[in-house]
């Protein structure tokens, strides 16, 4: 049994990690013996599933579903069956909800069953000649089932077909094709499952020919002037993530002449994730005209459907996807791409065959699919839930500590840094955690205007807007007048002072646009300053001067931007003794200050550290969590702006 579960995990992850077979944790797998069935529980992704993701069910109790009489009312019947499936759980205390297709898994007489929504299979299943071409390609060695609503009715139809197949052929069908749905493959070993799938795909590839590579396409420069406004239009009941995508396959259906081919859903999964219809619009170069048009269309969609659109095909711009969080937006891009690929593959079989309106209405009202949608695309939680936040200098030190805390509290965070290797590694590590918000690394030089403008543009394209910009990047080169060179002074001024202006300039443009379309939306520009911005620093004038100037910028920006509900504040931390700025053994401040003789009588790095710790009433250095508490305060309040908030352990006190 243990070996069977191990192989079930193996085959589940094998197909779950391939988007050609499984998107957004869809599909399901199972393993069975005479007594028990282990089937994927709702809410678990096949790509990462472990033993904990499989519900263990009593097959004798499952068999009762075959013989019971249920309500004539469709929705009541499905509720009764759901409850019977829950009763069959051997370990109900785990709270797992068995897959809706559990009864089918129990019915198919193979040890392993792997059900996927293979894109290439669905190119056939969602075509006008699905039944005919299935017979031509695969003969009578497979079962083809015409579309039925998922759940009990589909189960009974498949049961009848399997019993007939067994009676006529004396064997079990290893492949069951479901129109507008996908395929079930059964076998007694996982090697056989893989061999069957390989044969199916090979035969389909022989018809399709070589699929053109899917390449990303550049987005227009006007995108940054559009996406934040759209995000505010759809954020009436909580902030949304809006992502703009374009590729060679999506662009085919951005062309209005081809949009009818993708206008209706092909599968129940398409409805669960992307609604039963897309919204179509066109961008011809006039931003104001487009925003006026799309606002009217979004409202008309809401009035008609009682919900927001999740996908907008905008010719001349790209595909806008709308979700509660970044993971949901990623899923939607995959779902829409899959939808377009199915449409293209279906052309090999006389065109597309979408679901009917009646079939769509059943899925929209079915509790099971509403549950799946909720757990797949539901909201996050935290003090900065769903906010989009940029942190410059976010790959290490104070910046990295800030990023980690923001991620814990539900924000989508853009890590901006010059250190590309460390930044990508950090973002990747953060994204391995099980959370619906995401981190994105963008290489950025904050002292370069084009680089900062690109940073803001990448933020908007990937997350839809910008709610908080934390200008944290900075450098420090200690030295008195005798040691400081003009080149070093100018470098520190560019990074510690001028860069703050660039960040505020490009960030505020997006924030103003958001406020124009949602007047009660507050945004924040936060400069991570220093205690050196509150009091002069001996033999450290270049750093202190830049930080003093930064507070002047904060106060001035605050006066200018508050009418657009943009708060501008500085956080002035004390010394972060444990970070690389101070503790780096080659170029840290402890080393620099020791060399510069800034601490009288100091002989070692420890002497320098003790000197600075002794100046803090709290007796220690500042930490990222100390700074985060101040950042949270600044973001959460809506009344203060233009402030320099000390976080110095009492070392600096405001007058």
N, C-alpha and C positions, 0 to 999 in steps of 0.2 A: 504493500500500500504506500509506504513512504517513497519508494522508487517511482510509483505512479504519480504522486503529487509533485515530485521533483521534475519529472518529465513534463507534467502539465505546466509548471512554471516556465520551463525551458521553451516549450512550443508557444506559449502565450506571449512571452517577451519577444520571441523571434518575429512573430507577425505584428505584435503590438508596436514595435519600433520602426516598422515600415509603413510610411504614409500611403503607399500604394494599396495597402490592405486595411489599415486601421487609422482613423482620425479621431482625436479627442477622446480616446479611451473607448470608442465604440466597438461593436463586435463582442463576442463572448466565447468562452472555451469551457470544456468540462472533461472530467475523468470519472469513470464509474466502475464499481465492482457489483457483485450481486446484491449487496445490502445498501450501499451508499452512493450518492452522487455528489461530487464536488464541482460547483459551478461558479463562475465569476459573479460576484455580488455587484449591484449597482453602485456607481460612484468610484470604482477602482479602475485604474488605467492598466491595460494589458502590457504596456511598455515597461512598467515598473512593478507589476504585481508580484506579491509574495504569497506564502501560504495563507496569511491573514486576510487576503482579498477574496478567498473562495468560501462560499457558504456550503457547509456540509449538510446534506439533506437525506432523510430516510426515504428510500425508494418505495417501500411498501405504502407509505403515506402519500407519496407523489402519485402512485398508481390510482389512488382513489379519485383524483381529478378526472381521470379518463371515464369514470363510470357515473359520476355525480350529475344531477340535474341542477342547472343554475337558472337564475332569473332570466326572463325574456328581455328585460331592460338592459341595453348594451352596457351602459356605464355601471349599473348596479352589479351586473354579472362579472365584469372585470374586477370590481372591488371584492366580490366574494372569492374569486379565484386568487387574487392577491393574498387574501387572508389565509386561504388554504395552503398556498406556497409558504407563507410565513410559519404556519403550524407544522410544516414538515421539517423545519430546521432542527438539527440535533443539538446545536449550541445557540439557542435564541438569545442568550445573554450577551453575545457579541454584537447584536443589533444589526446584523447584515440583512440586506434585502436581496433575495435571489433575483437573478436576471428574469425579465419578462418572458424569455424564451426557454425557461427551465424545462417545461414539459416536453418541448421538442428534443432537448438534449437527452432527457430520460427515455424518450421514445426510440431514438436512433440506436440500434443495437451494435455499437462499437465502443471500445474502451475510451477512446479519445474522440471528441468532436470539436472542431474549430470552425466557428462561424465568423466570417468577415464581410465587410462591405467593399470588397476589392473594386478599385476604380475601373480596371479593365473588364472585370466580369460585369460591372454595372453599365459599362458601355453597351454591352449586349442586352442586359436585363431591362434597361431603360430605353430600348429602341423599339421602333415600329414593327420589327420582324423578330422579336425575341423568341417566341415559341418555335417558329419555323427554322430559324438559324441555329437555335440550340440543338434541335434534332439533326440538322445537317452536319454540325461540327462534332457532336458528341454521341449521336445515335441514341439507342435505348438503354445505354449503360448508366444514364443519369435520370433523375426525376426533375421535371419542370413543373412548377406550381404557379398558376396565374395569380395575380395580385389578390390578396385578401387582407382585411384589416388585421394588424398584429394582435396577438393575444389568443383567446380561446378559439375563435372561429378559424384562424389560421392553423392552430394546432390540430383541430378536428379534420380540416381539409388535408393536411399533411399526413395525419394518422391514416385516413382512408386510402390515400395514395400509396403509402408505404405497405399497408396490408395487402393491397392489390398487387403491388410489385413483388412482394414476398411470395404470394400465391402463384403468380405467373412464372417467376424466374427462380424461385427457390433460394433466393439470396437477399442480402440487405443492400439497398442503394448506398453507395459510398459518397455520392454527390447529389445534393438537392439544390437546384436553382430556384430562387424566389424572385418573381417579377417585381421590378422597382424596389428591390430590397438588398439582395446579396446572395451568398452561397453558404451552405453547410457542407463540410467535408468530414467524413468519419473514417476511422481506421483503428486497428488494435495496437499500432505503434506510431510514434511521432515521425519516424522515418517514412512510413507509408503516407502519412498526412502530407508531408513536404513533397513527396514524389507526385502525389495526385495534384496538388496545387501547381507544381511546376508544369505538369502536362497541360492543365487547363490554360495557364498563361501562355505557354508556347503555342498552343493552337489559336488563341486569340491574337497573339502577336503576328502570326502568319497572315491574318486578315488585316490587321491595322497597319502593318509595316512599321518602319522605324518612326517612333514618336519624336517630333522636333523638340530640341532641348528647351526647357523653360528658363528664360533669362530675365533677371530684374530689369526694369526700365526706369530711366531717370524721371523724376517728377518736375513739374513746372515751377518756376521761381515764385509764381503767385500762390503756391500751395500754403505757405506760411501766413498769407493774408486771408485764407479761407477756412482752414481746418479749425483754428481756435474758436472762430465764430460759430461754426457748426456744432462744436463740442458744447458751447453754451446753450445753443438752441435745444439740445437734447438732454441737458443736465438739470431740468427743473426739479426732479425728485432725488437728487444726488449726483455727484460728479461722475461723468462717464469717461472712459478711455476711447478715443477716436484714433484710428490708424489709417493712413493712406498707403495703399498697395498698388503696384502696377507691375506687369510682367508681360512676356510675349503671349501667354495664353489668355490673360485677362484682357489685354488690349484688343484681341479678336472680338470679344463680346462687348467692349466699350463702343465699338462701331454700332451705330443704331440699326443698321441693316441686319445685324446678327442677334439683336437682343431678344427677339421673339423665341429663339431657340433655348434660352435660359430663363425665360420669364416665370415659369412654374416649377415647383419642386419635383425632383425625381424620386426621392426616398423619404421615409419618415424622419431619418436623422437630419436631413436638410431642413425640415420644418422645425425640429427641436432647437437647432442651433441658429438658424438664419431667418426664422419666420417663414410664412407660406408665400411671401412675395418680396421682391426687391423693390427699391425705389430707383427710378431712372431720371437722370437730369443731364444737362449739357452745359459745359463751360466753354465760352467762345472768346474769352480774353477780358471781359468786363467783370471785375470782381464784385462791384456793387450790384449789378444786374443778377449775377449768379446767386449771391447771398439772399437777395429779395425773393428770387424764384424758389430756392431750396427751402427757405423758411416757410413759404406758403405750402410747398409740397409735403414737408414734414408734418405740418399741422393738419393737412388734409388726410394724410396717412393715419395720423393719430385719431382723428375723428372717425374714420372709416373702420379701422382695425381695433381701436381701443388700446393701442400700444405704440411704442416708437418703432421706426424701422431699424433694422440691424445692419443692413447692407445698402449702400447707395452706389450705383454705377453712374459715374459722372464722366461722360465723354469729354475729352480734352483735358482731363485732370487725373483720373484713376478711380479706384474702388475705395470708398470710405466704409470702414467697418466700425460699428458702435457696440461697446460692451461695458459691463460694470467694472472691469479690471483688465490688466494687460494680458493675462493668460487667456481670458475670453476673447480678446481681440486677435491673438495669435491663432486660436482655434478657428475663428471666423475666416481669417485669411486662408487657412488650410481648407475649410469647408467650401468656400467660394471657388478656390482653385480646383478642387476636386469636382465640383459641380460643372465647371467649364470644361474640364477634361472629359467627363462623362458625355457632355454634349458633343464634343468633337469625336470621340470614339463611336458614338451612336450614329454618326453620319455614315459609317461603314455598313450599317444595317438599316438603311432607308430612313434615317432621321430619328429624332427624339420622341419618346413616349412618356410625357410627365404624368404625375398622379392626377386623378380627377378631383373636381371640387368636393364631391361627397367624401372621397378618401381623405382629402386634406382636412375637412371639418372634423372627421373622427379623431385624427391625430391631435388637432388643436384642442379638443375637449377631453382627451384621454388623460386621466390622472397620472398614469405611469410615465408618460412622456413629459408631463409638466414637472414631475419629480426629477426626472433625469436632467431636464434643462436647469432646474433650480440648483442642483448639486454641482453641475458642470460649470455654469456661468454665474453662480451667485456672488454676493458681495464679500468683501474682506472686512476687517475691523481694525481699529487703532486710532490714535490721536491725530494722525494725518492721513486717514483712510482715503484712498483714491486720488489724493493730490499728486501732481506731477512736480517733482523737485529736482533742480540741478544743484550739484555740489562741485565747485571747482577745487582742484587739488584734492580730489576725493579718493585717490588710490592708496593713500598712506597717511599716517599721523592722525591729527585731529580730524581731518577730512574723512578718513576711513571710518573712524569711530562714529562720526555723525551719520554717515551713510548707513552703517549697520543698524543704528537706532531707528532711523527713518524707515528702513525696510521692515523692521520688527513691527512698526506701527502702521503698516498698510500703504505706504507711499510707493509710487513708481519713481525710481531714482536714476538720474543720469549722472554717471561718474565722469567728470571732465578732468583730464590730466595729461601731461606730456609723456608720462611713463606708460607707453602703450602695452608693454608686456605685463607689467604689474596691474594695470587697469583692467585689461581683458581677463586676466586670471581672477581678479577680485570679483568682477561682475559674474563670471562663470560660477564661482564658488557660491555667491549669494543666490544665484538662480537654481542651484541644485536643491535648495531647501523647498519643502512642500508649502508653497504659498502662491497666491494668485496674483500678487503684484510682482513686478519685474525690475531688474537693474539693467542698465544699458551703459556701455562704455563708449565715449566719444573722445578721441584725441583732440586736445585743444590747447592752444597757446593764448592765454588770456590777455597777453599784451599786444596781440595782433587782431585788428578789427575784423578781417575776413574770417579768421578762425573762430572768433566769438559768434559772429553772425551765422556761421555754419553750425556751431554747437546748438544754437537756439532753433535753427531750422530742423536739424536732426531730432531734437526733442519733440518738436511739434509734429513732424511726420510720423514718429513712432508712437507717441502717446496722446497727441491731439491738442496739447496746449501747454501752459506753464503757470503753475500756481505759486511756487516759491523758488527764488534764485538765491542760493547761498554762495556769496563770493568769499571763498576761503583760501584760494591759492595765494601763496606769498613766499618770499625768500628773505633771508637775513644774512647779511655779511657784516660782522661787527668790526669796529675800528674807529679810532679817533681821527682828527683832522690830518694828522701827519701820515696815517696809514691809508686813508680812504682815497681811492683814485676817482677821477671824474667819470670814468667808464663804469665802475662799480656803482657809484651813486646814481647814475642815470638808469642803469639796469634795475636797481631796487625801486626807483621811482616809477618806472614803467610797470613793473609787476605789482607793487604794493599800492600804487595810487592811480595811475592812468588806467590800469586794467579794470579797476572798479567802475570807472566812468563807462568803459566799453560794455561791461556786463550789464550795468543799469540801462544803458541806451537800448540795447537789443532786447533785453528781457522785458522792459517796460512797454515796448511796442506791442508785443503779444498780449501782455496783461491789459493794456488799454482796449485792445480789440475785444477781449473777452468781456470786459466790463460794459462795453457798448451794447452787447447783446444779452447781458445778464447783470443788471445794475446793482444787485445786492451781493455780487461776488467779490470778495476781498482777495487780494494777492499780496505777496511779501517779497521784498528785496532785503536780504540780510547780509551785512558785511561782517565777517569774522575779523574783528580788529585786534586789539591787544591792550593790556594794561599800559603798554608804552604809548598808546594813543591818548592816555589820560594824564600822563606825567612824563617829563623828559627823562631820557635814558643816557647815562654817562658812556661815552665812547660807542654810542649806538644811534647817533643822530639821524643817519640815513633811514633807518627803520622807523624810528619814532616820528620823524618828520612826515613820512608817508602815511603813517597811521593817524597822526593829528589831522592831516589833510583829508583822510578818509572820513573822519567824523564831520568835517566841514561839508563834504559831499553828501553824506547821509542827511544832515539837517536841511541842506538845500534841495536835494531830491525829494525829501519828505514834503516840503511845502508845495513843490510842483505837482507831485503825483497823487496826493491824497484825494483830490476831486475825482480821480478814477478808481478810488478805493484800493490804491496801492500803498501799503505801509512800507516805510523804509527805516530800518533800525540797524545799529551796530551792536555786536556782542563783543565785549572786551575781556577775553580770558586772561587769567594769570598764566604762569609758566607751566607748560606740559612737559615735565621733566623726563617722563618715560618715553616720549616720542622721539623720532629720528632727528627732529630739529635740534633738540638738546643733547640727546644721548648717542648720536652717531659717533663711533670711535675715531673717525678720521676727520670729519668736518662739522661735528656737532657744536652747539654753542658752548658746552662745557670746555671743549678743546679750544675753541676760538677765544673764549674769555680768558682761559689760562694763558694762552700765547700772548694775548693783548695786554696782559697784566691788569685786567679790569678789576680783579678781586685782590686787594692788597694782602700780601703775605701768603697767598695760596700757592702750595707746592704741587698739589695733585688735583685730578678731576674731582675726587671726593670732597676736597676742600672747597672747591667752587660750588658743588651741589649743596653742601651743608650751609654755605653762606647764603644761598638764595632761599633754601627752605626756612632758615631762621627768620627771614623777613616776612613770612606769611603767618598771620595770627592763627590760621587753621593748622599750621605745622606741616603742610604737604603741598605738592604741586596740584595744578588743575587737571581734571580728567575729562574725557569726552562726555561722560554722563552729566557732569556739572554743566558743561556747555549746552547739552541737549535740553536740560531743564529750562534754561533761558530761551533757547530757540522755540521750544513748545509754547512758552508763555507769550513770546512775541507773535507767533502765528495765531494762537487761539484768541487773544484779545483783539478787539476791533476799535480801540480808542486811542492807543498811544502810537505815535510815529515820530521819527527824528530823534530817537533816544540812543544814548550810548550806555548799554547795560553792563556794569562790571560783574565779572565772575572771577574774583581774585582771592577768595578766602579771607577777605578783610584787609588785604594789602593796599588796595586803593578804595577810598570811600568818597562818595559824591558829596559836594558841598550843598 
